[in-house]
Amino acid sequence: MTTIHLDNGKKIAYMKGSPPVFLTRCNTILENDKITKITKVKEQEIMDANLEMSTRALRVLAVAYKELPENYDKEKEEEIEDNMTFLGLTGMIDPARPEVKSAIEECERAGITTIMITGDQKATAIAVAKEIGIIKNKDDVVISGEDFALLTDEELKKKINQIKVYSRMSPKDKYRVVETLQEKDHIVAVTGDGVNDAPALKKADIGVAMGITGTDVSKEVADMVITDDAFNTIVSAVEEGRNIFENMKKFIRYLLSCNFDEILSVLVIFAAFRVLPFLPLQILFLNLLTDALPALSLSFDPYDLELMKRPPRGKQSSFVKDIYFFAAVAGIIAFIGTVSAFLVGYLGIGERVITNWEAANGLTLTQQEFDHAVTAYSQMLAFVATLSFELWFVFIARNDNDTPLLKSKPFKNKYLIGAVLISWVLLLLVIYVPSLQMIFSGFKEFDVAYLLTVEDWLYILGLTIGLCSLIEVARYGLRSNIFKKLVAKIGIN
């Protein structure tokens, strides 16, 4: 870059630039107030000084000047910037923020590789990269723009995973780096603030522009803009994104399992006995409770510190890969519990219970009314057992197959605890407040409520807690190496 100034009636051109290129434009040097011809020895001294400054992470610029004739042609830039007199080197430092190194380390733990593409000299780039932890060992490759341009596409694909620092890169080179990484099936995020970064920002899977120093062009083509220009903000965004994704999986895992149970129970019981295991209002109450409070509270599950220790998902990975086996197994187990609760009342103890209830309330029932009461009792058992199971099961559904229940700290979500307690209160109100039970049970035909006994609760709690324990045992099997080898063998992704 050259600017022209008027100094004591003389027109002086001042030039600054990269020392290696700069010296080709200078033929003299100002030293001890004397202008002398630059020799090869002096050029080497300048380059040695440049290297020494660069290795201290300084951005080095050379400075020169030239007195112009009165009739110079400002359109002839090459003539103006030729035969300059070298003045010296300046070193500037733009230190990395203190939090950058720890943020890069966190990225590494999360399976995210950080590379640096810069316009600085190679020595400066290496010094900065070592300081912030991008370069850690001798296997980490640093390449300059000149050497990069000589690589064929095939050579670049072979080497690109080892290259951690790119120096003196042009916009075209940056674009090529992004394109090659994508061809290697990497998901690429690019940060940038200048016009020269725009092609790479546009090509990247996620373009991140700087909100403070970024140009309008870079912000326009980027997918997101960070307002504080801090690298650790990007890491925080990754953490938040992973947490949102995990909470979505918890929500889907829970509802998929619960709804599978309810649908299958209705189909099987009705096909076998021509009666429904739940009344329509009971199904509505089940869905309102499970789909509302407990399910929604899973979206507020606290951030798990282990999330940033897991590798990223691949582009071809399925959203439900970690869900469908668990949902199928849990749904079948829940279905067995619902059907068992209904059949215990319908084919087991229902007649005895209703006979005692009839005598206690001074009722005289016809056979049709008696059968209806047995069905109502069976439906109540299935209804309470299903809802009880789902309120226990939500603590299992909130963690994935690789995490045992106790290690997941099941009670750390205060919103979930509150939702479950409220759901239990609503369930007990529906059971034990006669006016509400008349709405949600088949006993409304008799205008007399049936209040669940201790015997009923012992059976329901034993069944539902036992089934939840069985699901956790099944999940242990899903974590086993035998199962993982079987899945890999049959090619399920």
HELIX and SHEET records of a PDB file:
HELIX    1   1 PRO A   19  PHE A   22  1                                   4    
HELIX    2   2 LEU A   23  ARG A   25  5                                   3    
HELIX    3   3 LYS A   40  SER A   54  1                                  15    
HELIX    4   4 GLU A   77  ILE A   80  1                                   4    
HELIX    5   5 PRO A   98  ARG A  109  1                                  12    
HELIX    6   6 LYS A  122  ILE A  132  1                                  11    
HELIX    7   7 GLY A  145  LEU A  150  1                                   6    
HELIX    8   8 ASP A  153  LYS A  159  1                                   7    
HELIX    9   9 PRO A  171  GLU A  183  1                                  13    
HELIX   10  10 VAL A  195  ASP A  197  5                                   3    
HELIX   11  11 ALA A  198  LYS A  203  1                                   6    
HELIX   12  12 ASP A  216  VAL A  221  1                                   6    
HELIX   13  13 PHE A  231  PHE A  273  1                                  43    
HELIX   14  14 PRO A  280  ASP A  291  1                                  12    
HELIX   15  15 LEU A  293  SER A  297  1                                   5    
HELIX   16  16 LEU A  298  PHE A  300  5                                   3    
HELIX   17  17 LEU A  305  LYS A  309  5                                   5    
HELIX   18  18 TYR A  324  LEU A  343  1                                  20    
HELIX   19  19 VAL A  344  GLY A  348  3                                   5    
HELIX   20  20 GLY A  350  ALA A  360  1                                  11    
HELIX   21  21 GLN A  367  ALA A  397  1                                  31    
HELIX   22  22 LEU A  406  SER A  408  5                                   3    
HELIX   23  23 LYS A  414  TYR A  432  1                                  19    
HELIX   24  24 PRO A  434  PHE A  440  1                                   7    
HELIX   25  25 GLY A  442  GLU A  445  5                                   4    
HELIX   26  26 VAL A  454  ARG A  479  1                                  26    
HELIX   27  27 ASN A  481  ILE A  490  1                                  10    
SHEET    1   A 6 THR A   2  ASP A   7  0                                        
SHEET    2   A 6 LYS A  10  GLY A  17 -1                                        
SHEET    3   A 6 ARG A  59  LEU A  68 -1                                        
SHEET    4   A 6 MET A  84  MET A  92 -1                                        
SHEET    5   A 6 CYS A  26  GLU A  31  1                                        
SHEET    6   A 6 LYS A  34  LYS A  37 -1                                        
SHEET    1   B 3 MET A 116  THR A 118  0                                        
SHEET    2   B 3 ILE A 163  SER A 167  1                                        
SHEET    3   B 3 VAL A 141  SER A 144  1                                        
SHEET    1   C 3 ALA A 189  GLY A 192  0                                        
SHEET    2   C 3 ILE A 206  MET A 210  1                                        
SHEET    3   C 3 MET A 224  ILE A 226  1                                        
END                                                                             
